[in-house]
Amino acid sequence: AAFLRLRDRYVLNVQRHEVEHRLDYARGLVPVPARLAAALGLDNPLDTPEGGLAARARQELRAYLAEIVAAPCSPVLGLVLLGRHLFAEGTRGGPYGYAARVLFAGLADQLGVAGAPAGAGPVRAEDLARVFRAVLAHDDAALRLALERLQLDTFGEPVPSVVVAADVKHRPWRR
């Protein structure tokens, strides 16, 4: 029963993440936010060919913010799952890694956590771990408020409200 509850919460997060990608594609050109552009070393936030690193990192940042802000349960699940991209060698320099780095740096600023890694170039895993732990030390209410402010500061609008019109019931987990 506990596994099914956790799975169902995770599925809601993934659904919201993917819906945000669909909304993003319908929006058209969205500039790369300043903090992400700085992390990528990007001079022109409009120079983001579709499918390139900057565009994909922007899309992942938007989708993760929407997923975590809109989560019906604690935002910690989404933050922990996103945090894996801070430390995984294969994703640290990719779109997921940049999205995670920028989201956690932005949250650190919103929450008053000092010394969040900013700008382009490599970041030490120890610094990322310190920020990760300091951010997650905050309660759900503080995290939600910081996430909502980060969304507004980053993209200039709140996370769009989405209503699930249909829901698929998954088969129960079998041992």
Chimera marker file (.cmm) of the C-alpha trace (Angstrom):
<marker_set name="trace">
<marker id="1" x="0.000" y="0.000" z="0.000" r="1" g="1" b="0" radius="0.5"/>
<marker id="2" x="2.853" y="2.401" z="0.809" r="1" g="1" b="0" radius="0.5"/>
<marker id="3" x="4.529" y="1.666" z="-2.517" r="1" g="1" b="0" radius="0.5"/>
<marker id="4" x="1.284" y="2.350" z="-4.403" r="1" g="1" b="0" radius="0.5"/>
<marker id="5" x="0.796" y="5.686" z="-2.614" r="1" g="1" b="0" radius="0.5"/>
<marker id="6" x="4.357" y="6.751" z="-3.402" r="1" g="1" b="0" radius="0.5"/>
<marker id="7" x="4.063" y="5.604" z="-7.010" r="1" g="1" b="0" radius="0.5"/>
<marker id="8" x="0.784" y="7.478" z="-7.487" r="1" g="1" b="0" radius="0.5"/>
<marker id="9" x="2.300" y="10.695" z="-6.097" r="1" g="1" b="0" radius="0.5"/>
<marker id="10" x="5.313" y="10.313" z="-8.340" r="1" g="1" b="0" radius="0.5"/>
<marker id="11" x="3.052" y="9.716" z="-11.360" r="1" g="1" b="0" radius="0.5"/>
<marker id="12" x="1.228" y="12.994" z="-10.643" r="1" g="1" b="0" radius="0.5"/>
<marker id="13" x="4.581" y="14.819" z="-10.620" r="1" g="1" b="0" radius="0.5"/>
<marker id="14" x="5.638" y="13.254" z="-13.921" r="1" g="1" b="0" radius="0.5"/>
<marker id="15" x="2.273" y="14.032" z="-15.529" r="1" g="1" b="0" radius="0.5"/>
<marker id="16" x="2.526" y="17.702" z="-14.520" r="1" g="1" b="0" radius="0.5"/>
<marker id="17" x="6.115" y="17.871" z="-15.782" r="1" g="1" b="0" radius="0.5"/>
<marker id="18" x="5.128" y="16.508" z="-19.196" r="1" g="1" b="0" radius="0.5"/>
<marker id="19" x="2.069" y="18.777" z="-19.449" r="1" g="1" b="0" radius="0.5"/>
<marker id="20" x="4.373" y="21.758" z="-18.914" r="1" g="1" b="0" radius="0.5"/>
<marker id="21" x="6.491" y="20.611" z="-21.869" r="1" g="1" b="0" radius="0.5"/>
<marker id="22" x="3.369" y="20.609" z="-24.038" r="1" g="1" b="0" radius="0.5"/>
<marker id="23" x="2.440" y="24.093" z="-22.820" r="1" g="1" b="0" radius="0.5"/>
<marker id="24" x="6.015" y="25.212" z="-23.463" r="1" g="1" b="0" radius="0.5"/>
<marker id="25" x="5.933" y="24.025" z="-27.087" r="1" g="1" b="0" radius="0.5"/>
<marker id="26" x="2.649" y="25.900" z="-27.624" r="1" g="1" b="0" radius="0.5"/>
<marker id="27" x="4.112" y="29.130" z="-26.149" r="1" g="1" b="0" radius="0.5"/>
<marker id="28" x="6.663" y="29.665" z="-28.854" r="1" g="1" b="0" radius="0.5"/>
<marker id="29" x="9.935" y="31.438" z="-28.158" r="1" g="1" b="0" radius="0.5"/>
<marker id="30" x="10.705" y="32.018" z="-24.505" r="1" g="1" b="0" radius="0.5"/>
<marker id="31" x="14.011" y="33.723" z="-23.686" r="1" g="1" b="0" radius="0.5"/>
<marker id="32" x="16.500" y="31.827" z="-21.580" r="1" g="1" b="0" radius="0.5"/>
<marker id="33" x="16.238" y="33.225" z="-18.030" r="1" g="1" b="0" radius="0.5"/>
<marker id="34" x="19.201" y="35.328" z="-16.868" r="1" g="1" b="0" radius="0.5"/>
<marker id="35" x="20.479" y="32.876" z="-14.227" r="1" g="1" b="0" radius="0.5"/>
<marker id="36" x="20.360" y="29.969" z="-16.694" r="1" g="1" b="0" radius="0.5"/>
<marker id="37" x="22.021" y="32.062" z="-19.413" r="1" g="1" b="0" radius="0.5"/>
<marker id="38" x="24.823" y="32.909" z="-16.953" r="1" g="1" b="0" radius="0.5"/>
<marker id="39" x="25.287" y="29.245" z="-15.990" r="1" g="1" b="0" radius="0.5"/>
<marker id="40" x="25.455" y="28.281" z="-19.662" r="1" g="1" b="0" radius="0.5"/>
<marker id="41" x="27.774" y="31.181" z="-20.551" r="1" g="1" b="0" radius="0.5"/>
<marker id="42" x="25.140" y="32.320" z="-23.077" r="1" g="1" b="0" radius="0.5"/>
<marker id="43" x="25.470" y="35.916" z="-24.300" r="1" g="1" b="0" radius="0.5"/>
<marker id="44" x="22.113" y="36.184" z="-26.101" r="1" g="1" b="0" radius="0.5"/>
<marker id="45" x="19.088" y="34.704" z="-24.266" r="1" g="1" b="0" radius="0.5"/>
<marker id="46" x="17.172" y="34.662" z="-27.555" r="1" g="1" b="0" radius="0.5"/>
<marker id="47" x="19.822" y="32.636" z="-29.384" r="1" g="1" b="0" radius="0.5"/>
<marker id="48" x="18.340" y="29.284" z="-28.459" r="1" g="1" b="0" radius="0.5"/>
<marker id="49" x="17.838" y="26.986" z="-31.422" r="1" g="1" b="0" radius="0.5"/>
<marker id="50" x="15.186" y="24.382" z="-30.667" r="1" g="1" b="0" radius="0.5"/>
<marker id="51" x="16.793" y="21.152" z="-29.542" r="1" g="1" b="0" radius="0.5"/>
<marker id="52" x="20.013" y="22.872" z="-28.453" r="1" g="1" b="0" radius="0.5"/>
<marker id="53" x="21.385" y="22.747" z="-24.912" r="1" g="1" b="0" radius="0.5"/>
<marker id="54" x="20.093" y="26.192" z="-23.869" r="1" g="1" b="0" radius="0.5"/>
<marker id="55" x="16.554" y="25.555" z="-25.145" r="1" g="1" b="0" radius="0.5"/>
<marker id="56" x="16.385" y="22.120" z="-23.571" r="1" g="1" b="0" radius="0.5"/>
<marker id="57" x="17.742" y="23.382" z="-20.235" r="1" g="1" b="0" radius="0.5"/>
<marker id="58" x="15.150" y="26.192" z="-20.261" r="1" g="1" b="0" radius="0.5"/>
<marker id="59" x="12.382" y="23.682" z="-20.986" r="1" g="1" b="0" radius="0.5"/>
<marker id="60" x="13.518" y="21.368" z="-18.205" r="1" g="1" b="0" radius="0.5"/>
<marker id="61" x="13.800" y="24.258" z="-15.750" r="1" g="1" b="0" radius="0.5"/>
<marker id="62" x="10.214" y="25.328" z="-16.565" r="1" g="1" b="0" radius="0.5"/>
<marker id="63" x="8.891" y="21.771" z="-16.362" r="1" g="1" b="0" radius="0.5"/>
<marker id="64" x="10.618" y="20.957" z="-13.062" r="1" g="1" b="0" radius="0.5"/>
<marker id="65" x="9.436" y="24.220" z="-11.510" r="1" g="1" b="0" radius="0.5"/>
<marker id="66" x="5.863" y="23.531" z="-12.634" r="1" g="1" b="0" radius="0.5"/>
<marker id="67" x="6.020" y="19.933" z="-11.436" r="1" g="1" b="0" radius="0.5"/>
<marker id="68" x="7.330" y="20.809" z="-7.994" r="1" g="1" b="0" radius="0.5"/>
<marker id="69" x="5.193" y="23.935" z="-7.442" r="1" g="1" b="0" radius="0.5"/>
<marker id="70" x="2.007" y="22.087" z="-8.444" r="1" g="1" b="0" radius="0.5"/>
<marker id="71" x="2.769" y="18.884" z="-6.521" r="1" g="1" b="0" radius="0.5"/>
<marker id="72" x="-0.227" y="17.898" z="-4.392" r="1" g="1" b="0" radius="0.5"/>
<marker id="73" x="2.085" y="16.618" z="-1.666" r="1" g="1" b="0" radius="0.5"/>
<marker id="74" x="5.367" y="17.887" z="-0.248" r="1" g="1" b="0" radius="0.5"/>
<marker id="75" x="7.707" y="19.578" z="-2.740" r="1" g="1" b="0" radius="0.5"/>
<marker id="76" x="10.555" y="17.571" z="-1.221" r="1" g="1" b="0" radius="0.5"/>
<marker id="77" x="9.896" y="14.520" z="-3.427" r="1" g="1" b="0" radius="0.5"/>
<marker id="78" x="10.339" y="16.552" z="-6.614" r="1" g="1" b="0" radius="0.5"/>
<marker id="79" x="13.375" y="18.384" z="-5.247" r="1" g="1" b="0" radius="0.5"/>
<marker id="80" x="15.112" y="15.179" z="-4.191" r="1" g="1" b="0" radius="0.5"/>
<marker id="81" x="14.418" y="13.536" z="-7.536" r="1" g="1" b="0" radius="0.5"/>
<marker id="82" x="15.664" y="16.622" z="-9.386" r="1" g="1" b="0" radius="0.5"/>
<marker id="83" x="18.705" y="16.728" z="-7.097" r="1" g="1" b="0" radius="0.5"/>
<marker id="84" x="20.037" y="13.511" z="-8.579" r="1" g="1" b="0" radius="0.5"/>
<marker id="85" x="21.025" y="15.558" z="-11.642" r="1" g="1" b="0" radius="0.5"/>
<marker id="86" x="23.291" y="17.730" z="-9.494" r="1" g="1" b="0" radius="0.5"/>
<marker id="87" x="25.524" y="14.772" z="-8.776" r="1" g="1" b="0" radius="0.5"/>
<marker id="88" x="25.194" y="12.303" z="-11.673" r="1" g="1" b="0" radius="0.5"/>
<marker id="89" x="28.220" y="12.538" z="-13.937" r="1" g="1" b="0" radius="0.5"/>
<marker id="90" x="26.186" y="11.911" z="-17.083" r="1" g="1" b="0" radius="0.5"/>
<marker id="91" x="23.729" y="14.771" z="-16.511" r="1" g="1" b="0" radius="0.5"/>
<marker id="92" x="25.710" y="17.521" z="-14.744" r="1" g="1" b="0" radius="0.5"/>
<marker id="93" x="26.666" y="19.236" z="-17.998" r="1" g="1" b="0" radius="0.5"/>
<marker id="94" x="23.405" y="18.499" z="-19.792" r="1" g="1" b="0" radius="0.5"/>
<marker id="95" x="20.001" y="20.158" z="-19.776" r="1" g="1" b="0" radius="0.5"/>
<marker id="96" x="18.833" y="18.363" z="-16.623" r="1" g="1" b="0" radius="0.5"/>
<marker id="97" x="22.012" y="19.231" z="-14.756" r="1" g="1" b="0" radius="0.5"/>
<marker id="98" x="21.782" y="22.910" z="-15.670" r="1" g="1" b="0" radius="0.5"/>
<marker id="99" x="18.085" y="22.991" z="-14.758" r="1" g="1" b="0" radius="0.5"/>
<marker id="100" x="18.829" y="21.416" z="-11.372" r="1" g="1" b="0" radius="0.5"/>
<marker id="101" x="21.769" y="23.715" z="-10.689" r="1" g="1" b="0" radius="0.5"/>
<marker id="102" x="19.816" y="26.867" z="-11.565" r="1" g="1" b="0" radius="0.5"/>
<marker id="103" x="16.698" y="25.780" z="-9.683" r="1" g="1" b="0" radius="0.5"/>
<marker id="104" x="18.636" y="25.001" z="-6.507" r="1" g="1" b="0" radius="0.5"/>
<marker id="105" x="20.716" y="28.194" z="-6.778" r="1" g="1" b="0" radius="0.5"/>
<marker id="106" x="17.520" y="30.203" z="-7.218" r="1" g="1" b="0" radius="0.5"/>
<marker id="107" x="15.885" y="28.479" z="-4.261" r="1" g="1" b="0" radius="0.5"/>
<marker id="108" x="18.976" y="29.132" z="-2.173" r="1" g="1" b="0" radius="0.5"/>
<marker id="109" x="18.688" y="32.842" z="-2.982" r="1" g="1" b="0" radius="0.5"/>
<marker id="110" x="14.963" y="32.872" z="-2.194" r="1" g="1" b="0" radius="0.5"/>
<marker id="111" x="15.561" y="31.097" z="1.131" r="1" g="1" b="0" radius="0.5"/>
<marker id="112" x="18.625" y="33.138" z="2.134" r="1" g="1" b="0" radius="0.5"/>
<marker id="113" x="21.061" y="30.217" z="1.850" r="1" g="1" b="0" radius="0.5"/>
<marker id="114" x="24.490" y="31.754" z="1.320" r="1" g="1" b="0" radius="0.5"/>
<marker id="115" x="27.019" y="30.775" z="-1.302" r="1" g="1" b="0" radius="0.5"/>
<marker id="116" x="24.942" y="29.121" z="-4.013" r="1" g="1" b="0" radius="0.5"/>
<marker id="117" x="27.113" y="28.343" z="-7.061" r="1" g="1" b="0" radius="0.5"/>
<marker id="118" x="26.416" y="30.846" z="-9.831" r="1" g="1" b="0" radius="0.5"/>
<marker id="119" x="27.830" y="31.615" z="-13.244" r="1" g="1" b="0" radius="0.5"/>
<marker id="120" x="29.349" y="29.412" z="-15.888" r="1" g="1" b="0" radius="0.5"/>
<marker id="121" x="31.989" y="26.786" z="-15.378" r="1" g="1" b="0" radius="0.5"/>
<marker id="122" x="32.428" y="23.727" z="-13.238" r="1" g="1" b="0" radius="0.5"/>
<marker id="123" x="30.982" y="23.607" z="-9.737" r="1" g="1" b="0" radius="0.5"/>
<marker id="124" x="32.367" y="21.457" z="-6.958" r="1" g="1" b="0" radius="0.5"/>
<marker id="125" x="30.109" y="18.600" z="-5.850" r="1" g="1" b="0" radius="0.5"/>
<marker id="126" x="30.721" y="19.644" z="-2.225" r="1" g="1" b="0" radius="0.5"/>
<marker id="127" x="29.239" y="23.089" z="-2.901" r="1" g="1" b="0" radius="0.5"/>
<marker id="128" x="26.222" y="21.575" z="-4.636" r="1" g="1" b="0" radius="0.5"/>
<marker id="129" x="25.695" y="19.143" z="-1.751" r="1" g="1" b="0" radius="0.5"/>
<marker id="130" x="25.839" y="21.957" z="0.802" r="1" g="1" b="0" radius="0.5"/>
<marker id="131" x="23.197" y="23.976" z="-1.058" r="1" g="1" b="0" radius="0.5"/>
<marker id="132" x="21.067" y="20.860" z="-1.623" r="1" g="1" b="0" radius="0.5"/>
<marker id="133" x="21.050" y="20.037" z="2.093" r="1" g="1" b="0" radius="0.5"/>
<marker id="134" x="20.473" y="23.640" z="3.181" r="1" g="1" b="0" radius="0.5"/>
<marker id="135" x="17.505" y="24.049" z="0.823" r="1" g="1" b="0" radius="0.5"/>
<marker id="136" x="15.916" y="20.768" z="1.900" r="1" g="1" b="0" radius="0.5"/>
<marker id="137" x="16.277" y="21.743" z="5.567" r="1" g="1" b="0" radius="0.5"/>
<marker id="138" x="13.348" y="24.162" z="5.103" r="1" g="1" b="0" radius="0.5"/>
<marker id="139" x="9.762" y="23.137" z="5.773" r="1" g="1" b="0" radius="0.5"/>
<marker id="140" x="7.204" y="22.557" z="3.021" r="1" g="1" b="0" radius="0.5"/>
<marker id="141" x="5.523" y="25.954" z="3.415" r="1" g="1" b="0" radius="0.5"/>
<marker id="142" x="8.823" y="27.844" z="3.059" r="1" g="1" b="0" radius="0.5"/>
<marker id="143" x="9.843" y="25.696" z="0.080" r="1" g="1" b="0" radius="0.5"/>
<marker id="144" x="6.496" y="26.247" z="-1.689" r="1" g="1" b="0" radius="0.5"/>
<marker id="145" x="6.640" y="30.001" z="-1.194" r="1" g="1" b="0" radius="0.5"/>
<marker id="146" x="10.254" y="30.125" z="-2.408" r="1" g="1" b="0" radius="0.5"/>
<marker id="147" x="9.397" y="27.984" z="-5.445" r="1" g="1" b="0" radius="0.5"/>
<marker id="148" x="6.466" y="30.223" z="-6.375" r="1" g="1" b="0" radius="0.5"/>
<marker id="149" x="8.636" y="33.346" z="-6.057" r="1" g="1" b="0" radius="0.5"/>
<marker id="150" x="11.392" y="31.670" z="-8.081" r="1" g="1" b="0" radius="0.5"/>
<marker id="151" x="8.906" y="30.850" z="-10.852" r="1" g="1" b="0" radius="0.5"/>
<marker id="152" x="7.740" y="34.487" z="-10.954" r="1" g="1" b="0" radius="0.5"/>
<marker id="153" x="11.296" y="35.870" z="-10.870" r="1" g="1" b="0" radius="0.5"/>
<marker id="154" x="12.534" y="33.426" z="-13.503" r="1" g="1" b="0" radius="0.5"/>
<marker id="155" x="9.676" y="33.389" z="-16.010" r="1" g="1" b="0" radius="0.5"/>
<marker id="156" x="7.591" y="36.451" z="-15.069" r="1" g="1" b="0" radius="0.5"/>
<marker id="157" x="4.400" y="34.490" z="-14.508" r="1" g="1" b="0" radius="0.5"/>
<marker id="158" x="2.985" y="31.948" z="-12.080" r="1" g="1" b="0" radius="0.5"/>
<marker id="159" x="2.848" y="28.265" z="-12.932" r="1" g="1" b="0" radius="0.5"/>
<marker id="160" x="-0.226" y="27.709" z="-15.125" r="1" g="1" b="0" radius="0.5"/>
<marker id="161" x="-3.082" y="25.929" z="-13.418" r="1" g="1" b="0" radius="0.5"/>
<marker id="162" x="-3.800" y="22.515" z="-14.932" r="1" g="1" b="0" radius="0.5"/>
<marker id="163" x="-6.773" y="20.231" z="-14.375" r="1" g="1" b="0" radius="0.5"/>
<marker id="164" x="-6.434" y="16.495" z="-14.973" r="1" g="1" b="0" radius="0.5"/>
<marker id="165" x="-9.426" y="15.581" z="-17.150" r="1" g="1" b="0" radius="0.5"/>
<marker id="166" x="-8.741" y="11.852" z="-17.280" r="1" g="1" b="0" radius="0.5"/>
<marker id="167" x="-6.788" y="9.558" z="-15.059" r="1" g="1" b="0" radius="0.5"/>
<marker id="168" x="-5.391" y="6.143" z="-15.832" r="1" g="1" b="0" radius="0.5"/>
<marker id="169" x="-5.585" y="3.577" z="-13.084" r="1" g="1" b="0" radius="0.5"/>
<marker id="170" x="-2.426" y="1.516" z="-13.166" r="1" g="1" b="0" radius="0.5"/>
<marker id="171" x="-2.401" y="-2.144" z="-12.413" r="1" g="1" b="0" radius="0.5"/>
<marker id="172" x="-1.429" y="-2.899" z="-8.837" r="1" g="1" b="0" radius="0.5"/>
<marker id="173" x="2.210" y="-3.710" z="-8.231" r="1" g="1" b="0" radius="0.5"/>
<marker id="174" x="2.908" y="-7.414" z="-8.347" r="1" g="1" b="0" radius="0.5"/>
<marker id="175" x="5.596" y="-9.136" z="-6.335" r="1" g="1" b="0" radius="0.5"/>
<link id1="1" id2="2" r="1" g="1" b="0" radius="0.2"/>
<link id1="2" id2="3" r="1" g="1" b="0" radius="0.2"/>
<link id1="3" id2="4" r="1" g="1" b="0" radius="0.2"/>
<link id1="4" id2="5" r="1" g="1" b="0" radius="0.2"/>
<link id1="5" id2="6" r="1" g="1" b="0" radius="0.2"/>
<link id1="6" id2="7" r="1" g="1" b="0" radius="0.2"/>
<link id1="7" id2="8" r="1" g="1" b="0" radius="0.2"/>
<link id1="8" id2="9" r="1" g="1" b="0" radius="0.2"/>
<link id1="9" id2="10" r="1" g="1" b="0" radius="0.2"/>
<link id1="10" id2="11" r="1" g="1" b="0" radius="0.2"/>
<link id1="11" id2="12" r="1" g="1" b="0" radius="0.2"/>
<link id1="12" id2="13" r="1" g="1" b="0" radius="0.2"/>
<link id1="13" id2="14" r="1" g="1" b="0" radius="0.2"/>
<link id1="14" id2="15" r="1" g="1" b="0" radius="0.2"/>
<link id1="15" id2="16" r="1" g="1" b="0" radius="0.2"/>
<link id1="16" id2="17" r="1" g="1" b="0" radius="0.2"/>
<link id1="17" id2="18" r="1" g="1" b="0" radius="0.2"/>
<link id1="18" id2="19" r="1" g="1" b="0" radius="0.2"/>
<link id1="19" id2="20" r="1" g="1" b="0" radius="0.2"/>
<link id1="20" id2="21" r="1" g="1" b="0" radius="0.2"/>
<link id1="21" id2="22" r="1" g="1" b="0" radius="0.2"/>
<link id1="22" id2="23" r="1" g="1" b="0" radius="0.2"/>
<link id1="23" id2="24" r="1" g="1" b="0" radius="0.2"/>
<link id1="24" id2="25" r="1" g="1" b="0" radius="0.2"/>
<link id1="25" id2="26" r="1" g="1" b="0" radius="0.2"/>
<link id1="26" id2="27" r="1" g="1" b="0" radius="0.2"/>
<link id1="27" id2="28" r="1" g="1" b="0" radius="0.2"/>
<link id1="28" id2="29" r="1" g="1" b="0" radius="0.2"/>
<link id1="29" id2="30" r="1" g="1" b="0" radius="0.2"/>
<link id1="30" id2="31" r="1" g="1" b="0" radius="0.2"/>
<link id1="31" id2="32" r="1" g="1" b="0" radius="0.2"/>
<link id1="32" id2="33" r="1" g="1" b="0" radius="0.2"/>
<link id1="33" id2="34" r="1" g="1" b="0" radius="0.2"/>
<link id1="34" id2="35" r="1" g="1" b="0" radius="0.2"/>
<link id1="35" id2="36" r="1" g="1" b="0" radius="0.2"/>
<link id1="36" id2="37" r="1" g="1" b="0" radius="0.2"/>
<link id1="37" id2="38" r="1" g="1" b="0" radius="0.2"/>
<link id1="38" id2="39" r="1" g="1" b="0" radius="0.2"/>
<link id1="39" id2="40" r="1" g="1" b="0" radius="0.2"/>
<link id1="40" id2="41" r="1" g="1" b="0" radius="0.2"/>
<link id1="41" id2="42" r="1" g="1" b="0" radius="0.2"/>
<link id1="42" id2="43" r="1" g="1" b="0" radius="0.2"/>
<link id1="43" id2="44" r="1" g="1" b="0" radius="0.2"/>
<link id1="44" id2="45" r="1" g="1" b="0" radius="0.2"/>
<link id1="45" id2="46" r="1" g="1" b="0" radius="0.2"/>
<link id1="46" id2="47" r="1" g="1" b="0" radius="0.2"/>
<link id1="47" id2="48" r="1" g="1" b="0" radius="0.2"/>
<link id1="48" id2="49" r="1" g="1" b="0" radius="0.2"/>
<link id1="49" id2="50" r="1" g="1" b="0" radius="0.2"/>
<link id1="50" id2="51" r="1" g="1" b="0" radius="0.2"/>
<link id1="51" id2="52" r="1" g="1" b="0" radius="0.2"/>
<link id1="52" id2="53" r="1" g="1" b="0" radius="0.2"/>
<link id1="53" id2="54" r="1" g="1" b="0" radius="0.2"/>
<link id1="54" id2="55" r="1" g="1" b="0" radius="0.2"/>
<link id1="55" id2="56" r="1" g="1" b="0" radius="0.2"/>
<link id1="56" id2="57" r="1" g="1" b="0" radius="0.2"/>
<link id1="57" id2="58" r="1" g="1" b="0" radius="0.2"/>
<link id1="58" id2="59" r="1" g="1" b="0" radius="0.2"/>
<link id1="59" id2="60" r="1" g="1" b="0" radius="0.2"/>
<link id1="60" id2="61" r="1" g="1" b="0" radius="0.2"/>
<link id1="61" id2="62" r="1" g="1" b="0" radius="0.2"/>
<link id1="62" id2="63" r="1" g="1" b="0" radius="0.2"/>
<link id1="63" id2="64" r="1" g="1" b="0" radius="0.2"/>
<link id1="64" id2="65" r="1" g="1" b="0" radius="0.2"/>
<link id1="65" id2="66" r="1" g="1" b="0" radius="0.2"/>
<link id1="66" id2="67" r="1" g="1" b="0" radius="0.2"/>
<link id1="67" id2="68" r="1" g="1" b="0" radius="0.2"/>
<link id1="68" id2="69" r="1" g="1" b="0" radius="0.2"/>
<link id1="69" id2="70" r="1" g="1" b="0" radius="0.2"/>
<link id1="70" id2="71" r="1" g="1" b="0" radius="0.2"/>
<link id1="71" id2="72" r="1" g="1" b="0" radius="0.2"/>
<link id1="72" id2="73" r="1" g="1" b="0" radius="0.2"/>
<link id1="73" id2="74" r="1" g="1" b="0" radius="0.2"/>
<link id1="74" id2="75" r="1" g="1" b="0" radius="0.2"/>
<link id1="75" id2="76" r="1" g="1" b="0" radius="0.2"/>
<link id1="76" id2="77" r="1" g="1" b="0" radius="0.2"/>
<link id1="77" id2="78" r="1" g="1" b="0" radius="0.2"/>
<link id1="78" id2="79" r="1" g="1" b="0" radius="0.2"/>
<link id1="79" id2="80" r="1" g="1" b="0" radius="0.2"/>
<link id1="80" id2="81" r="1" g="1" b="0" radius="0.2"/>
<link id1="81" id2="82" r="1" g="1" b="0" radius="0.2"/>
<link id1="82" id2="83" r="1" g="1" b="0" radius="0.2"/>
<link id1="83" id2="84" r="1" g="1" b="0" radius="0.2"/>
<link id1="84" id2="85" r="1" g="1" b="0" radius="0.2"/>
<link id1="85" id2="86" r="1" g="1" b="0" radius="0.2"/>
<link id1="86" id2="87" r="1" g="1" b="0" radius="0.2"/>
<link id1="87" id2="88" r="1" g="1" b="0" radius="0.2"/>
<link id1="88" id2="89" r="1" g="1" b="0" radius="0.2"/>
<link id1="89" id2="90" r="1" g="1" b="0" radius="0.2"/>
<link id1="90" id2="91" r="1" g="1" b="0" radius="0.2"/>
<link id1="91" id2="92" r="1" g="1" b="0" radius="0.2"/>
<link id1="92" id2="93" r="1" g="1" b="0" radius="0.2"/>
<link id1="93" id2="94" r="1" g="1" b="0" radius="0.2"/>
<link id1="94" id2="95" r="1" g="1" b="0" radius="0.2"/>
<link id1="95" id2="96" r="1" g="1" b="0" radius="0.2"/>
<link id1="96" id2="97" r="1" g="1" b="0" radius="0.2"/>
<link id1="97" id2="98" r="1" g="1" b="0" radius="0.2"/>
<link id1="98" id2="99" r="1" g="1" b="0" radius="0.2"/>
<link id1="99" id2="100" r="1" g="1" b="0" radius="0.2"/>
<link id1="100" id2="101" r="1" g="1" b="0" radius="0.2"/>
<link id1="101" id2="102" r="1" g="1" b="0" radius="0.2"/>
<link id1="102" id2="103" r="1" g="1" b="0" radius="0.2"/>
<link id1="103" id2="104" r="1" g="1" b="0" radius="0.2"/>
<link id1="104" id2="105" r="1" g="1" b="0" radius="0.2"/>
<link id1="105" id2="106" r="1" g="1" b="0" radius="0.2"/>
<link id1="106" id2="107" r="1" g="1" b="0" radius="0.2"/>
<link id1="107" id2="108" r="1" g="1" b="0" radius="0.2"/>
<link id1="108" id2="109" r="1" g="1" b="0" radius="0.2"/>
<link id1="109" id2="110" r="1" g="1" b="0" radius="0.2"/>
<link id1="110" id2="111" r="1" g="1" b="0" radius="0.2"/>
<link id1="111" id2="112" r="1" g="1" b="0" radius="0.2"/>
<link id1="112" id2="113" r="1" g="1" b="0" radius="0.2"/>
<link id1="113" id2="114" r="1" g="1" b="0" radius="0.2"/>
<link id1="114" id2="115" r="1" g="1" b="0" radius="0.2"/>
<link id1="115" id2="116" r="1" g="1" b="0" radius="0.2"/>
<link id1="116" id2="117" r="1" g="1" b="0" radius="0.2"/>
<link id1="117" id2="118" r="1" g="1" b="0" radius="0.2"/>
<link id1="118" id2="119" r="1" g="1" b="0" radius="0.2"/>
<link id1="119" id2="120" r="1" g="1" b="0" radius="0.2"/>
<link id1="120" id2="121" r="1" g="1" b="0" radius="0.2"/>
<link id1="121" id2="122" r="1" g="1" b="0" radius="0.2"/>
<link id1="122" id2="123" r="1" g="1" b="0" radius="0.2"/>
<link id1="123" id2="124" r="1" g="1" b="0" radius="0.2"/>
<link id1="124" id2="125" r="1" g="1" b="0" radius="0.2"/>
<link id1="125" id2="126" r="1" g="1" b="0" radius="0.2"/>
<link id1="126" id2="127" r="1" g="1" b="0" radius="0.2"/>
<link id1="127" id2="128" r="1" g="1" b="0" radius="0.2"/>
<link id1="128" id2="129" r="1" g="1" b="0" radius="0.2"/>
<link id1="129" id2="130" r="1" g="1" b="0" radius="0.2"/>
<link id1="130" id2="131" r="1" g="1" b="0" radius="0.2"/>
<link id1="131" id2="132" r="1" g="1" b="0" radius="0.2"/>
<link id1="132" id2="133" r="1" g="1" b="0" radius="0.2"/>
<link id1="133" id2="134" r="1" g="1" b="0" radius="0.2"/>
<link id1="134" id2="135" r="1" g="1" b="0" radius="0.2"/>
<link id1="135" id2="136" r="1" g="1" b="0" radius="0.2"/>
<link id1="136" id2="137" r="1" g="1" b="0" radius="0.2"/>
<link id1="137" id2="138" r="1" g="1" b="0" radius="0.2"/>
<link id1="138" id2="139" r="1" g="1" b="0" radius="0.2"/>
<link id1="139" id2="140" r="1" g="1" b="0" radius="0.2"/>
<link id1="140" id2="141" r="1" g="1" b="0" radius="0.2"/>
<link id1="141" id2="142" r="1" g="1" b="0" radius="0.2"/>
<link id1="142" id2="143" r="1" g="1" b="0" radius="0.2"/>
<link id1="143" id2="144" r="1" g="1" b="0" radius="0.2"/>
<link id1="144" id2="145" r="1" g="1" b="0" radius="0.2"/>
<link id1="145" id2="146" r="1" g="1" b="0" radius="0.2"/>
<link id1="146" id2="147" r="1" g="1" b="0" radius="0.2"/>
<link id1="147" id2="148" r="1" g="1" b="0" radius="0.2"/>
<link id1="148" id2="149" r="1" g="1" b="0" radius="0.2"/>
<link id1="149" id2="150" r="1" g="1" b="0" radius="0.2"/>
<link id1="150" id2="151" r="1" g="1" b="0" radius="0.2"/>
<link id1="151" id2="152" r="1" g="1" b="0" radius="0.2"/>
<link id1="152" id2="153" r="1" g="1" b="0" radius="0.2"/>
<link id1="153" id2="154" r="1" g="1" b="0" radius="0.2"/>
<link id1="154" id2="155" r="1" g="1" b="0" radius="0.2"/>
<link id1="155" id2="156" r="1" g="1" b="0" radius="0.2"/>
<link id1="156" id2="157" r="1" g="1" b="0" radius="0.2"/>
<link id1="157" id2="158" r="1" g="1" b="0" radius="0.2"/>
<link id1="158" id2="159" r="1" g="1" b="0" radius="0.2"/>
<link id1="159" id2="160" r="1" g="1" b="0" radius="0.2"/>
<link id1="160" id2="161" r="1" g="1" b="0" radius="0.2"/>
<link id1="161" id2="162" r="1" g="1" b="0" radius="0.2"/>
<link id1="162" id2="163" r="1" g="1" b="0" radius="0.2"/>
<link id1="163" id2="164" r="1" g="1" b="0" radius="0.2"/>
<link id1="164" id2="165" r="1" g="1" b="0" radius="0.2"/>
<link id1="165" id2="166" r="1" g="1" b="0" radius="0.2"/>
<link id1="166" id2="167" r="1" g="1" b="0" radius="0.2"/>
<link id1="167" id2="168" r="1" g="1" b="0" radius="0.2"/>
<link id1="168" id2="169" r="1" g="1" b="0" radius="0.2"/>
<link id1="169" id2="170" r="1" g="1" b="0" radius="0.2"/>
<link id1="170" id2="171" r="1" g="1" b="0" radius="0.2"/>
<link id1="171" id2="172" r="1" g="1" b="0" radius="0.2"/>
<link id1="172" id2="173" r="1" g="1" b="0" radius="0.2"/>
<link id1="173" id2="174" r="1" g="1" b="0" radius="0.2"/>
<link id1="174" id2="175" r="1" g="1" b="0" radius="0.2"/>
</marker_set>
